Amino acid sequence: MARDYPDPWVPKTFSTWIVKASTSKLVTDRSTGEVCRRRADCWDVKGKADGVQWLKRFHKAGLAQVWKERADREFARGLPFDLGSKQFVVPEVPEVPEAPEAPALLTVFDLTEMYFRQHPEWEPATKTAAARSFNRARRWLLVPGAAPDGLEAEAVEDFLRSASFLPDHLADRITDRQRAGRTWLEAHSAPADMLTSTQVEEFVARFETSERDEGKRVSPATMTRFLQPLKGCWTWAVNRDDLAIGHSPWTVVRTRRKVQGKSTMVTGRAGLAVDADMVLSVPQSLELAEACATEGAWGGIVECCVLVMALCGLRWGEVTGMLWDDIELPAGDEAGWLVVRRTYRPTSERWLDPFEDPEWGPLKDRDVTESRRVPVPPLLVAKLRRHRELYGEGPGGLVFHRSGRPFDHDMFGRNVWAPARSKVFPRREDLPPDDPRQPKLSRLRRHDLRHAACSWWLREGVDAVVCQRWSGHRTLSVFLDIYQGVAPGREDDGVERLARSLRESSTT
């Protein structure tokens, strides 16, 4: 029989298990304005504490697993269980009514540690980017006059490179030298609520120059990715009243870009929009794919890989993780289908939860159980059939493989992509490589092939909702923000409307 426990109590028995369920909610279709009910998967952590049943719901399987494991550990520690919040609580230690000590200053090191630990749900790529940004702040935002040298500098660099933000299940792997580096940084880290706008701008200026080429400035998009975790960290602390300051000093930093000699601000979601001049047509995509096979060092095995990105809109990690079992290749001149289920993203164990695979992960911003279905044009169906005859299946049924492994991102860029791009979209020899007057397509990225596919769908009149479903963007609004500049017929239609208006006015 269930019992009423108004206050947290220490249960004698406690058990948990995870059950997959589904839920539904009312959403508004942005294309039609209609309200419909949509179903979504969820994961329920169910449990019993001294016979009292309870349930806590999550929308990602990984979060449910992490929460379950933490609850089991805290029960083993003998902590009280609060039925209202469905979690264990740490009993408050009564304060000693003696002379209070001065509150310890929250340093940059402590704040970045707190914020990073608050987000166990981050994907490995997000953890890696945030750690890179936070480690730079830890290394350079120090108390005045502090600078490690000699063995101290080596210990600090070793800690930041290999042991900073180390997860709990790998904490025993930290070496004595790395521990010494951590101790030095903790002792010399600057107070987080005493940073001035000038200090922040000087810190950011240190990283505006490319590490690979000292004569080149990093792109605005790179600076935005670098600043985003730091801005989020300080904003979080200010909202929680962890800092004495009333605003984040990072808000004064803006990413700038040069347009015709003028400095303009990159703000809002307009920065997501695709540059129409960087969108390939279908003939250009076919030419580039052929050049990758003929100019690159890997031969014809890469042609279909490039075409899947350019005609089906897959990301690099998605196309390198494709399996033959997930592709439908009908006979005759018919379109096929492929199911995108996973991403190839080799990641250090340091950024993974204990149950995550070091090489294969879910689709971007999706749970491990989610997938999407994408059409394969007849031309590509025939090429994929030929590809299978020539190169067979890779380990585990891989479509694209080399030396028994999926395609390597960096080697593909050096040995295949760069020479093919130089052949099809050559640079001007009379200008420096980073000169803005160089042809835009000479800087084409692999990810721009995905933009080519999505733009092609829109130009051919495919409904935007269908395009968003094929592309895998989380929402229609994000998809339209990115491809608003390449939607078909907008300029021509606008010119025709203005001309019609003038004709009607003159007639009247």
SULTA-V722129 format. One line per field, one symbol per residue. ss: DSSP state (2 for helix, 1 for strand, 0 for the rest). A space follows every 10 residues. Layout:
ss=???
This chain:
ss=0000000010 0001111111 1111111100 0000111111 1111111110 0111111100 2222222222 2222220001 1100001110 0000000000 0000001222 2222222000 0002222222 2222222222 0100000000 2222222222 2200000222 2220022222 2222222210 1222002222 2222200010 0000001002 2222222222 2222222220 0000000022 2200011110 0111100022 2200022200 0222222222 2222200022 2222222222 2200022222 0012221100 0000011111 0011000022 2000000001 1000000000 0111110222 2222222222 2000222100 1100110022 2222222222 2222000000 0000000002 2220002222 2222222220 0002222222 2000022222 2222220002 2222222222 22222220
